[in-house]
Amino acid sequence: MNTANICNEFILEKTIQEFASTIERIWYKHSKIVNITKHSKEWWNDQCQRDLEHYQQSRCIDDWKKFRNTIKKTKHNFFNLKIQEITNKSKRPWKLMD
């Protein structure tokens, strides 16, 4: 975008509109539609979804236990990775308390 020739209100308005349409195009090109569900957690993955669906179909207590175990392991792995990222990035483990 050329901003060197803005000399009056009309050209300024045109430049702003051009800028806004560029931002809008970029936004729609790189954004994605997110479906919010009751399981919209960062740690939720496909395995959690599969085990939940399997339990919902069977209603078996063993499948429920498997689902709960999957969640427990998934959360554990996810948060351990987050802790590792924070400690490796900042080299300050007390940043975990922020």
JOKA-V747792 format. One line per field, one symbol per residue. ss: DSSP state (A for helix, B for strand, O for the rest). phi: phi as a letter, one per 30 degrees, with the letter a starting at -180 (. if undefined). Layout:
ss=???
phi=???
//
This chain:
ss=OOOOOOOOAAAAAAAAAAAAAAAAAAAAAAOOOOOOOOOOOOOOOAAAAAAAAAAAAAOOAAAAAAAAAAAAAAAAAAAAAAAAAAAAAAOOAAAAAO
phi=.ccdcdbbddddddddddddddddddeddcdbdccdbdcdcdddbddedddddddddchcdddddddddddedddeddddddddeddddchbdddddd
//
